[in-house]
Amino acid sequence: MDPLLQDLESDIRLEHIKHLVSERALTGETVLLNMGPQHPSTHGVLRLLLELDGEIVVNCIPDIGFLHTGIEKNMEAKTYLQAEVMTDRLDYLNTVGNNLAYCLAVEKLIDLDVPPRAQAIRVILTELQRIASHLVWLGTASLDLAAMSVFLYTFREREVILDILELCGGQRMMTTYLRPGGLWRDTPPDFEPLVREFARIFPRRIDQYEDLLTNNLLFWERTKKLGILTTEDALAWGVTGPMARASGIHQDLRKTQPYSGYEQYDFEIAMHTDADTYARYLVRVKEMRESLKIINQALDLLPKLGTEVRSSNRKYVPPPRAEIGVSMEALIHHFKLWTEGFPAPKGSIYSAVESPRGELGVYLEGDGGPKPYRVHWRTPSFTNMQVLPLLAKGFLVADLVALIGTVDIVLGDCDR
């Protein structure tokens, strides 16, 4: 047997991959090569088993699970309130969005209301998080193609967003600021001026990114006609988010299944029909502009929405901190909620939001106790990853680097 195949058999049982690689690989006519999980261009601990004919990708087999944390089972061992801290660690570029997906699921399961002001602040923070995620994607995907300046510029703007998140929740990334029934607390006085200042300067910053990339001939050569994902293939593989919209699929949960008051905001679904890597770049850039429109509208609504940011349903929401020092009942209630949790009725629900990568769904099942009986996440990175072999066949290894970037995976979101 070829030495490469002997090495492979010690890592993955050869009989398990015979149906995935071609006969040429089994006879040694093509080369089997590991890419990752330590390769910087795999955007995390992703291993790709490549079958190569010279520099041409004949086959590409993703091997995931190196970042598996057992988050779903860990959540089942905690109360509904305690489990939320696990959600930040899923898609670590969309922490607020993960919090929102989980909070909406809990609120749907126990029928809990959310004040309008909290809804608007949730939308503002989620859209800021969407922009921050797209900035990381744009910077790292450009860096993969040797455009280093874009990486520096995008992280400059991302720092401003992380500062805003830290102002609200005390943490730059893992904020757990959203809570079932509303928010942890109201935003500080500096919040609105900082967000408005960011919304004022950011359109010019997007123009800078586009000046560097959109009409750049070198960028065109590395992205146009690369990794075409037809509408039929996108639907067949269950692809969602910007990848699906770049293939002409008119699907955005913020429009088709509105939540958190998205139906009251005026924005467009960013779409394209070319279905290649360049089209996915254009879609994500436009999404950042549309997110700014939503943020500005939500900011204008805030003064009209009162001051409450948490539900008044004390069965599920802790009393205000001001009451704890003067009311023994409030203190006891607060203690019991945080130590024992609240019971959720028997039943199961599914709730989904539009994350920067696509449909992020939460399945929750309650059994009448304070801990979820079953938790399962439908993560877009896991689903979108499936099409990488389809996109990569026939292209060069150098093109594969661009294709990994265009899928915009987060391995914590993929492995769970």
Rosetta blueprint (number, residue, H / E / L):
1 M L
2 D L
3 P H
4 L H
5 L H
6 Q H
7 D H
8 L H
9 E H
10 S H
11 D H
12 I L
13 R L
14 L H
15 E H
16 H H
17 I H
18 K L
19 H L
20 L L
21 V L
22 S L
23 E H
24 R H
25 A H
26 L H
27 T L
28 G L
29 E L
30 T L
31 V E
32 L E
33 L E
34 N E
35 M E
36 G L
37 P L
38 Q L
39 H L
40 P H
41 S H
42 T H
43 H L
44 G L
45 V L
46 L L
47 R E
48 L E
49 L E
50 L E
51 E E
52 L E
53 D E
54 G L
55 E L
56 I E
57 V E
58 V E
59 N E
60 C E
61 I E
62 P E
63 D E
64 I L
65 G L
66 F L
67 L L
68 H L
69 T L
70 G L
71 I H
72 E H
73 K H
74 N H
75 M H
76 E H
77 A L
78 K L
79 T L
80 Y L
81 L L
82 Q L
83 A L
84 E H
85 V H
86 M H
87 T H
88 D L
89 R L
90 L L
91 D L
92 Y L
93 L L
94 N L
95 T H
96 V H
97 G H
98 N H
99 N H
100 L H
101 A H
102 Y H
103 C H
104 L H
105 A H
106 V H
107 E H
108 K H
109 L H
110 I H
111 D L
112 L L
113 D L
114 V L
115 P L
116 P H
117 R H
118 A H
119 Q H
120 A H
121 I H
122 R H
123 V H
124 I H
125 L H
126 T H
127 E H
128 L H
129 Q H
130 R H
131 I H
132 A H
133 S H
134 H H
135 L H
136 V H
137 W H
138 L H
139 G H
140 T H
141 A H
142 S H
143 L H
144 D H
145 L L
146 A L
147 A L
148 M H
149 S H
150 V H
151 F H
152 L H
153 Y H
154 T H
155 F H
156 R H
157 E H
158 R H
159 E H
160 V H
161 I H
162 L H
163 D H
164 I H
165 L H
166 E H
167 L H
168 C H
169 G H
170 G L
171 Q L
172 R L
173 M L
174 M L
175 T L
176 T L
177 Y L
178 L E
179 R E
180 P L
181 G L
182 G E
183 L E
184 W L
185 R L
186 D L
187 T L
188 P L
189 P L
190 D L
191 F H
192 E H
193 P H
194 L H
195 V H
196 R H
197 E H
198 F H
199 A H
200 R H
201 I H
202 F H
203 P H
204 R H
205 R H
206 I H
207 D H
208 Q H
209 Y H
210 E H
211 D H
212 L H
213 L H
214 T L
215 N L
216 N L
217 L H
218 L H
219 F H
220 W H
221 E H
222 R H
223 T H
224 K L
225 K L
226 L L
227 G L
228 I L
229 L L
230 T L
231 T H
232 E H
233 D H
234 A H
235 L H
236 A H
237 W L
238 G L
239 V L
240 T L
241 G L
242 P H
243 M H
244 A H
245 R H
246 A L
247 S L
248 G L
249 I L
250 H L
251 Q L
252 D L
253 L H
254 R H
255 K H
256 T H
257 Q L
258 P L
259 Y L
260 S L
261 G L
262 Y H
263 E H
264 Q H
265 Y L
266 D L
267 F L
268 E L
269 I L
270 A L
271 M L
272 H L
273 T L
274 D L
275 A L
276 D L
277 T H
278 Y H
279 A H
280 R H
281 Y H
282 L H
283 V H
284 R H
285 V H
286 K H
287 E H
288 M H
289 R H
290 E H
291 S H
292 L H
293 K H
294 I H
295 I H
296 N H
297 Q H
298 A H
299 L H
300 D H
301 L H
302 L H
303 P H
304 K H
305 L L
306 G L
307 T L
308 E L
309 V L
310 R E
311 S L
312 S L
313 N L
314 R L
315 K L
316 Y L
317 V L
318 P L
319 P L
320 P L
321 R H
322 A H
323 E H
324 I H
325 G L
326 V L
327 S L
328 M H
329 E H
330 A H
331 L H
332 I H
333 H H
334 H H
335 F H
336 K H
337 L H
338 W H
339 T H
340 E L
341 G L
342 F L
343 P L
344 A L
345 P L
346 K L
347 G E
348 S E
349 I E
350 Y E
351 S E
352 A E
353 V E
354 E E
355 S E
356 P L
357 R L
358 G E
359 E E
360 L E
361 G E
362 V E
363 Y E
364 L E
365 E E
366 G E
367 D L
368 G L
369 G L
370 P L
371 K L
372 P L
373 Y L
374 R E
375 V E
376 H E
377 W E
378 R E
379 T L
380 P H
381 S H
382 F H
383 T H
384 N H
385 M H
386 Q L
387 V L
388 L H
389 P H
390 L H
391 L H
392 A H
393 K L
394 G L
395 F L
396 L E
397 V H
398 A H
399 D H
400 L H
401 V H
402 A H
403 L H
404 I H
405 G H
406 T H
407 V H
408 D L
409 I L
410 V L
411 L H
412 G H
413 D H
414 C H
415 D H
416 R L
